[in-house]
């Protein structure tokens, strides 16, 4: 009987400790994962926009239309204006 009470108390303390450690682990791992992931995603987005727009080499542009060197067109009331 006494051993059961002692074991139940120990397991409750261990569960609380494990829960606190899990929360601490998540609080540390999420910012670390973002610090690693965000620069890679940003680089690939920036690079892909350059490739699609033909900024790296206009001969190999993957999107038809305007060159990326030209200023963007403004649209005023449905008309394209330079």
C-alpha positions as CSV (number, residue, x, y, z in Angstrom):
1,X,0.0,0.0,0.0
2,X,2.7,2.4,1.0
3,X,4.8,1.5,-2.1
4,X,1.8,2.2,-4.3
5,X,1.3,5.7,-2.8
6,X,5.0,6.4,-3.2
7,X,5.0,5.2,-6.8
8,X,1.9,7.2,-7.7
9,X,3.5,10.4,-6.2
10,X,6.7,9.8,-8.1
11,X,4.9,9.2,-11.4
12,X,2.8,12.4,-10.9
13,X,6.0,14.4,-10.2
14,X,7.7,12.8,-13.2
15,X,4.7,13.7,-15.5
16,X,4.8,17.3,-14.4
17,X,8.5,17.4,-14.9
18,X,8.3,15.9,-18.3
19,X,5.5,18.3,-19.3
20,X,7.6,21.3,-18.1
21,X,10.6,19.9,-20.1
22,X,8.5,19.4,-23.2
23,X,7.2,23.0,-23.0
24,X,10.7,24.3,-22.5
25,X,11.9,22.2,-25.4
26,X,9.2,23.6,-27.7
27,X,9.9,27.1,-26.6
28,X,13.5,26.7,-27.6
29,X,13.1,24.5,-30.8
30,X,10.5,26.7,-32.6
31,X,12.6,29.9,-32.7
32,X,15.7,27.8,-33.7
33,X,13.8,26.1,-36.5
34,X,12.5,29.5,-37.8
35,X,16.0,31.0,-37.6
36,X,17.3,28.2,-39.9
37,X,14.3,28.0,-42.2
38,X,13.4,31.6,-43.0
39,X,16.7,32.6,-44.7
40,X,16.5,29.6,-47.0
41,X,12.8,30.2,-47.9
42,X,13.6,33.9,-48.5
43,X,16.6,33.1,-50.7
44,X,14.6,30.7,-52.9
45,X,11.7,33.1,-53.3
46,X,14.0,35.9,-54.3
47,X,16.0,33.8,-56.7
48,X,12.9,32.3,-58.3
49,X,11.5,35.7,-58.9
50,X,14.7,36.8,-60.6
51,X,14.7,33.6,-62.8
52,X,11.0,34.0,-63.7
53,X,11.4,37.7,-64.6
54,X,14.5,37.2,-66.6
55,X,16.7,39.4,-64.5
56,X,19.5,36.9,-64.4
57,X,19.5,36.6,-68.2
58,X,16.7,38.0,-70.3
59,X,17.2,35.4,-73.0
60,X,16.0,32.7,-70.5
61,X,13.1,34.5,-69.0
62,X,10.3,32.1,-68.1
63,X,7.5,34.6,-68.1
64,X,6.5,36.4,-71.3
65,X,5.9,40.1,-71.4
66,X,7.7,43.1,-69.9
67,X,11.3,43.1,-69.0
68,X,12.1,43.5,-65.3
69,X,14.4,46.4,-66.3
70,X,11.4,48.5,-67.3
71,X,9.5,50.5,-64.7
72,X,6.2,48.8,-63.8
73,X,3.0,50.1,-65.5
74,X,0.4,51.9,-63.5
75,X,-3.2,51.1,-64.0
76,X,-5.6,54.1,-63.8
77,X,-9.3,53.3,-64.3
78,X,-8.7,50.1,-66.2
79,X,-6.1,51.6,-68.6
80,X,-2.4,50.9,-68.5
81,X,-0.3,54.1,-68.2
82,X,3.5,54.4,-68.2
